[in-house]
Amino acid sequence: MESINASTSMPTPARRPPAAGPRRRPFKALVRRATEPVPGVARWAVWAAHVIPLLTVPSGLWRIALGIGVPMGFGGDLARVYAAPGWITPYVIALTLVSEAVALLSFALITRWGETVPSWMPLVGGRSMPGGLVTSAAAVGTVALVLIAVPTVAVWNGPENMGDPDAPQGLAGVVMTATYAPMLAWPPLLAALTVAYWVRRRA
């Protein structure tokens, strides 16, 4: 009897809580699916698609700083025109977001969403994306970038741009130029990706 009482009086060990499973990270999984290259994509093409969105980041940060009122070196009439906060604030933010969104489209040339219509689209969801359509769109984008970049570089130091005495000078001018310079690599990288996509889809 004493042994029975002793056994019944022993404290019941506390139950351990169930081990926590791996935390779900839907955003990370979404990014991984959106940027995962399809089989057959060259390593350099994967690198180029990842680099292109980074090229617009420096100039975007520079514009946003201007839009929130950080002194960026403008003087005289330009300082009054670009005074922030004001109309310049939503403009530079929208321009930065649009530029980054367009740059991210380069992933369409290496991933599944550049080859298959998204399943959520009615009627055509899940069908193969016409390779000629994607190639043409990317080629038009490349030509547009060249038409923007070449004239901009040609008149960068002109009297209506950096040559204006009210434009950023000295260190401020160097910083502004340095933030926009990486975007010059965008057209050739996009052109190379476009050719690689066309060759791969034909094969």
C-alpha positions, 0 to 999 in steps of 0.5 A: 500500500505504501508503495502504491501511495508513493507512486501516486504521490509522485509529481507528474512531469510537465508537458513540453510544448510542441517544438515550433516548426519552421517560420513561414516567410511568404514574402521571401518565398515569393521573391525566390519564386519571382527571381528563380531562373528557368533551366538553361539560363546562363550564369552571366544572364542571372547576374545581369538580371540581378544587377539591373535593378541595383543600377537605379537605386543610387539615383533613386535615393538621390531623388528621394533625398531631394524630395524630402528637403535634403540640400543637394547643391541647387542654388538660385532659381533651381533651389526655389523650383526644387524646394521641398516638401512641395510638388517635387516630393510626390514626383520624385517618389513616383519617378523612383518607383516607376524606374525601379519597377521597370528595371525589375522587368529584366527578370522576365528574361530569365524566369518562368513569368517571362515564358508562361502567362500567370495562372491568375489571368483569365482565359490565357492563364497558364499558356506559353508566353509568345517569345517574339512578344517578350523579345520585341518588348525588351528590344523596344525598352532597350532602344528607349533607354538608349534614346534617353541615355545618349542625349542625356550624356551629350548635354550633361554638362550643357548650360541647361544642365550641370553647366547651369550655375544654379546646378550642383557644383563641386562635391555636390555635382560629383555626387549627383553624377556618380548616382546617375552614372551606373544607369549607363550600364542598363541599356547594354545589359538589357540588350544582352539579356534580350538576345540571350532570351531570344536565342534560348526560346528559339532553341 
